[in-house]
Amino acid sequence: MARKFVCNQNEPVVQTKAGKLRGFQLDSTYIFHGVKYADAKRFQQPTPVQPWEGIKNALAYGYVCPMLGQDQPNNELMVPHRYWPLDENCQYLNIWTQSLDPNAKKPVLVWLHGGGFAAGSSIEHIAYEGENMSKYGDVVVVSLNHRLNILGYLDLSPFGEKYKNSGNAGNADMVAALQWIHDNIENFGGDPENVTLFGQSGGGMKVWTLMQTPAADGLFHKGVVQSGCIDGFMNQPKEADGTAIVTALMKALRIKDVEKLETIPYHRLAEAYNKVAPKVAKTGAYIGGNPLPNDWYVGDPCVVGFTEHAKTIPVMVGTVLGEFSFMPALPAEDKANKELIDQKIAKRYGDAAEELKALFAKAYPDKDISDVLFVDSVFRAPTIKFVAEKSKHPESGTYSYMMTYTFPYDGGHIAWHCSEIPFVFHNANLVAAYNEEGVTDLLEKRMCDAWVNFARTGKPSSEDLPDWPACVPGDEATMIFDKDCEVRHNYDHELVALHKKAAPPFWVRSDDDEEQQIQH
């Protein structure tokens, strides 16, 4: 059936501080793609866009930040991707809204994409589309691109005052985007005083790093951290700076003037960085790639504590059961072979195998015991720690969740990294492997409701969910998202603690069942 479509010379047009933008309307949703929120020279801090005359089109997604390496398409049934033109001039955002009335005051949800701080984009996953969430939840949805990898996170401050915060340029872009939203979102029907950040994996890390960034104080009011806590990932060497990595980079490029790094073509810069970074890393020196604690960014709250402002921000934080379960699930005949499963579990976990099986069966009595081979503690253990630290501060609620759903794919596949995203965006129909009759629609409703209602009120809820209390010290009340949803208390802490000790680091199962290291 044809949809209502409107895009005329002067409709829909919205006035921003810098000038007028034209988007388009699809059914009830007004959509603006590729809105420039800032400009920036390489390694410099972002600046506001220059005003313009007339009407600019916002009808195409903006550039994506260049990557250090070529993307490799993989299992698109599990995490379907899109790819887009690359350019370091990438400060663009996208908006989906149900109203252009400045008095509408609808909650604003701002999506921060995954890919660590090195890769990804606001449109990389097809489920990042904001139309359905906006329409279903009657909210304003915003997604954005920002500088990544060496463009966004390389400290050149030892080489001049002009590079003072280059190690956080990517996060500075995000602060600039939040400032643009604060200054302009009212004319897109949004409430600048009710902005929620939500992000997954690297996007979740971006949420809590912005909580720890005083320049962002007051520009957002709630945060959702989806699989965004990993021990050690954000650790920088003590008293880190870019002296070693930048010196090595200049030597590889045969230049003596650091300012030449500002004009060298990106592909040459990336090639040189990829060559020297592993060697510098072996010395223990800083190589960039993540936000750098300084007088602009305070640092990991689980290490340095939450800022006074961060303590006041309500947070939802959670993971999925099998974060690294990307490889094919075990065949049904293998799952039915108890002796074979016991052998595999013993091989993986050694002396801890039997206790892990018992703790897994206690925590997940409805799951197949073979799933203990894929259960995660890499994200879950630091998430438990994050919840414990944040819940010490009663100024705001801290809400925990876990997605444990077994997907109707490959004979039954426990939730994997990114698998909650289509449910949150109300986009499960866009991903083939997510569709299970009688299950998908309700789970999608429950999850999207929770995210939208959290953005609206600071408390996650759904008419189809049980009461979801905030966590308090010593009591992690975790909402289990599955075919049957329930709140459980400290239910997996023993399992996660033992798994963290016994499991090989960052592993996935290969086809021949050999363990492989995952590089993050």
Secondary structure, DSSP 8 states (H G I E B T S, - for coil): ----EE-BTTBSEEE-SS-EEE-EEETTEEEEEEEE--B--TTS--B-----SSEEE-BS---B---SS------TTTS-B----B-S---EEEEEES---TT--EEEEEEE--STTTS--TTSBGGG--HHHHHHHT-EEEEE----HHHHS---GGG-GGGTTGGGHHHHHHHHHHHHHHHHGGGGTEEEEEEEEEEETHHHHHHHHHHT-GGGBTTB-EEEEES---TTTT---TT--SHHHHHHHHHHHT-S-GGGGGTS-HHHHHHHHHHHHHHHHHTT----SS---SSS----HHHH---TTGGGS-EEEEEETTTT--S----HHHHT-HHHHHHHHHHHHGGGHHHHHHHHHHH-TTS-GGGGGT---TTHHHHHHHHHHHTT-TTS-EEEEEE--EESSTT-EE--TTTTHHHHTT-GGGSGGG--TTTHHHHHHHHHHHHHHHHHHSS---TTS------BTTB-EEEEESSS-EEEESTTHHHHHHHHHHS-TTEEE-TT--EEE---
